[in-house]
Amino acid sequence: QGMPGEMIIHGPQVMHSYLNDPIETAAALRNNWLFTGDIARMDADGYFYLIDRKKDLIKVNGLQVWPREIEEIIQTHPAVQECAAAGVPDNTSGEAVKVWVVVKPGQQLTPEMLITWCSEYVARYKIPREVEFIERLPRSAVGKVLRRELVRLDNE
């Protein structure tokens, strides 16, 4: 209660397997429990709040950084239209936080300004090491930001 953890569910409505995919089935279903990959927090009244996806977790020197936390802070900057955060390989810390930012039309913003902004709100290890300005974020057909596509493009 109050701590983030993976949401694991059980019941008659839970799937029995992935179609023709025993490897994914074994990873997601254990003893009839579905490991959803969603990170959630339960409050004192038993309500659940989704925080992020387990696959999106950034590990900086073994410490956990949730991309959504960084994105929510950057979104509060008056010059930011939208952003996405993800982990990128780093020789020193394993992974580093990188953010891709779409700036509002007519606004001026530098990486240093955003890093200073973040340093007011989060621990040092969560502060983005890299800031890249882009015209638009890649999205899926349903409008979800494709963080993995940003990381893939970063590695090219």
N, C-alpha and C positions, 0 to 999 in steps of 0.2 A: 504494500500500500504506500502510495506516494513516490515510489521509486520506479524508474523506467525499466521495462523488461519485455521480452518477446511475448506476444499474445499467442497462447496455445489453447485450442478449443477442442471440445469433444461433444458429440451428440448425434442424433439420428440424421440431422441435416448435413453432416460433414461428408465430403466425398469419400469414395472408397479407393480411388487411384487416379493417376493421370493416364489418359488413354495411350496405350502402347509406349509408356515411358517408365519402366521399372526403376531406373536410377533416380529420377526426380521424385517418384512416389516414395522410395525408401528414404530420401532426404527430408521430405515434408511430413510423412505419416509414420509415427512410431507408437506402437501399442494402441492404435485407434485414436491417437491424439494428433491433431493437425497443427504443425508448427508454421504459423502464417507468414513469418518474416516481418510482421509489423511490430514496431516498438511502441508500447503503450504504457500509460501510467493510470493507476486506479486511485480515485480520491476516497475520502472517508465515507462517502455515501454509496460507494460501489459503482460509480460511473467511470467509464474508461475514456481516455483521451489519447488519440493516436499522435505519436510524436514524429516518427519517421519510419523508414524501411531499414531493416538490418543490413541489407546489402549496400546501403548508402553511407554507412558509418565510416568516418574518417578516423584513423588511428595515428595520432601524433605522439611519438615516443611512448607508445602503449596507452596513451590517454584517449578517451573517447570524445569525439566532436560530432555533434549531429548537424548536418548541413542546414536543416530547417532553422535551427537556432541562429546561425550566422545570417541566413537569408532574411529572417524576420528583423534583425537589427539593421542590416543594410537597407531594407525597404523603408525604414523610418527616415532615412536621409532625404531631405527635400529635393535633391537633384536626381534621385534614382527612380526610374520608371519601373524596372523589374530586374531581378538578378537570380543567379543560381550559384550554389557552392558545391564543391566536390573535392575529394582527395586526389592529389597528384603525387607521383613518386618523388621522394626526397632522399638524397644520400645520407643526410644527417639524422633525420627523425623518422625515416620509413615512409611517411606520407606528410604532406603539407596541405594546408587549406588554400584553395584557389577559388576566386569568385569571378564570374563573368557578369558584367553589368551593362544594362541598357540605360543610357542617360536620357532624361526627359529632354524634349526639343527645347533649344535655346538655353540650356543649362551648361555650366562648365564644372568639370570634376576631374580630379587627378587621383592616381592610386594612393598617394600620400594622404590626401584628404579622407579617403575611405578607411585607410588603416588607422588614422588618428581617431576617426569616428568610432570604429570597432573597439579600440583600446579603452574607450570610456565605459564599455558595457560588458566585456568578456575577459576571461583570464588570458594571459599572454600567449599560451599555447594554442588558443582558439582564433587568434587574430590571423586574418589571411596573409599569407606570405606573398601571394601573387594576386594582382587585379588585372583583368583584361576587359577592355571595353569592346562591346560588339553591338551590331545594329539590331539584332533580334535573337532570342533564344530558340534553339531547336525544340520542336514539340511533336508529340505523338498525334495520331488521328483524333484522339479525344481531348487534346490540348494540354496534356501533361508534359512538363519540361523533361527533356531527355538528358539527364546529367551524364550518363555513360557516353553519349554521343559527344558531349563537350570534352570529356576526358580523352576519348579516342582522337578527336581532332587536335587536342593539345599534344598528343604523342606522335603526331605525324611530322 
